[in-house]
Amino acid sequence: MSITKINSKSFNAHLYLDGRPVVLNQQRLQKVLGQPRITKGERLEAEVGLADSRIASFITLADHEDDDPQLLKFVPQGDDYEITLVQTGAFANARVFIEPVTHNLLASTSAVAQRFSLRTFGVPKISPANIEAGPAHVELSRKADDRNSKSKPLYRYASDGMVTFVDEDPNQTRHNAFNNKPATFVIKVI
């Protein structure tokens, strides 16, 4: 991170994973529909996804590195953060949250606020005083619901051609050949 400190407590940022921006699935599906060369099946799948508010609400990766990232607002709550989307439309000010049953990372205007922590190499919890402008590697973890549980890091999960994020290790076999590690994002503070 650069040496210029962010002056306000809350801050806006973009997240990237493996060079691709983190986006709302609604944004990804709209981009698919705007492509001149897509099959009828791809068009129908994108239209169905946009019509279903749950499918549109997934936090995912863009299909291409040059797609626009989702702008996220990080609001400190102690040493943790509530994360909201900065955009207009149906998901204006939507909260980022983990769906209890599926463990998927979604956005909703009606969900109860959840807290997330940021960590980086050598710093187990990044507090608002440590946030600086510029890019840095971070892991994002959902704060545990009770004091006796550990925070749950986010993992990358690919299914049906779409990348999502979950707070449970997707390697249910626990076989070490899969070597699942928490997702390491690049955060770019704006």
N, C-alpha and C positions, 0 to 999 in steps of 0.2 A: 504494500500500500504506500501511497505517497505520504509526504510529511505534512500535507495540509490537512488540518483537523476539520471535521464537520462541526459547524457551530450549533445547530439545532439538535435536540434530542432525537426526534424522529427523522428518518431519512428515506429517500427513494433510491431504488437500485434495480438493476437487471441481474438475472441469474443465467448462467450458461453451463452446459454439461457437454463435454467432448466437442466443444466449439459450436454447438447448436444452442440457440436461445430457448429458455423456458417460456412457454406461452399457455394461454387458456385454449382448450381444445376448440372452442367456438372460433377463435381466430385461425387456428390451423385448418379447420373444415372450410371456412370462408375462402381461404387461400386456395384450397383444393378446387373449389367451385370456380374460381377465377382463372384456372389454367385452361388454355385453349385445347389441349389434347388430353382429355381424360375419357375413359371408357364410360359407357352407360352405367355399368355396375358401380364404378367409382363415384359417379355423379349421384346415383341413388343412395349409396352408403353415406356420402357427405350430407345429403339432404335429410336423411333419416336422423343422423347425428345432430344436426342443427335443430331439428324439430323436437328432440328429446333433451330437456333441460339438464338432466343428469349427465348425459354423454357430453354435452357442450361444456359442462362445468369442470371436467377433468383438467388438472394441471399437468401438462405434458411437454414434450420437446417439439420444436418446429421441425418440419421436414427438411429444411435447408438452412445452412449456416447464415445466409444473407437475409433471412426473414427477420422482421422486426420483433424484438423481445417484448415480453409483457412487463410493464412498469409496476413494481411492487412498492408499497409503503410499509416500512418497518417502524412500528410504534413501541417504544420501550415500556415494559411493565416490570420494574426491578431490573434484573439482569437478563430477562427474557423479552420476547417481542411478540406482539400481535401483528399479523401480516394481512394487508388488504390490497385489492387490485386498484390501480389508478386508471380508470377508464370511464367512458360514458356507456349508456345503454342498459341492457338487462342486468349486467354484472357490475354496475357502477358501485364502488365502495364495497364490493363483496369481500367477505372474510375467507381467508385460506384456512382450511380445517381438514382433519383426518376423519373420514367416515368410520364410525365405530365397528361395523360388522365386516366390511371389506378391507379396511385399513388403507384405502385409497386417499390420495391428496386431492381435494376438490375445492371449489370456490362457491360460496353461497351468500346471498344477502340476508338469509334468515337463520343461518347456523350460529350456535353459541360460539363466542370468541374462544380460541385456543391459543396457547402460548408455545412459542418455539425458541430454541436457543441456537446460537451460532458458536461454532468452535473452529479453530484453525490449528495448524501444527504448533505445538508447544503452548497453546492457550486453550484450556479446557472450556472456557466460557467467555465469549466476547461481550463485554459490557458496552453500553452506549458511549462511555468515555473513551473507549478504544477504537471506535469506528473512524476511519479516515477515508478520504476521497480516493478513487482509483480502484483497480482490480486486485483481488486476493482470493486464495483458495479458502473455502469454508465447507463445513458439514452442517447440515440443518437437522435438528432433532426436535421432536414433539415433546413438550414438557409432560412428565408423568402426571396422572390424575391424582395420585396420592404421594405422600412424602416417602413412603417405603419403597416405591418403585423407581427404577432408573429411567432417564429420558430415553426415548426411542428414536434412533437415527433413521433418516429416510434412505431407502434403497431404490435403485432403478429397477423397473420391472417392464419387460417387453411382452406384449400379448396382442395377437391379431394385427401386427404391423404398427401398433401404437406403443410408445413408451409412456409409462405412468410412474408415479412414485408411491411407495407404500412404506409404512413404518414397522413392518414385520419382514424378516429375512425371507425373500421369495424361494430360497433353497429349502424346501420342506424336508428333503431327504437328509439334510445335514452332512452329506458326503463332501469331503474336503476337496474333491476335484473341481467343484463349482466355484469355490473361493469367493463367495459373495462378500463384498465390502460395502460399507455405507457409501452413498453417492458423494463425491467431492465436487462441489460446484465452484465456478468462478463467479464471485459477486463483483459487480461493477457499480459502485456508489455514484449516483448522479448529483 
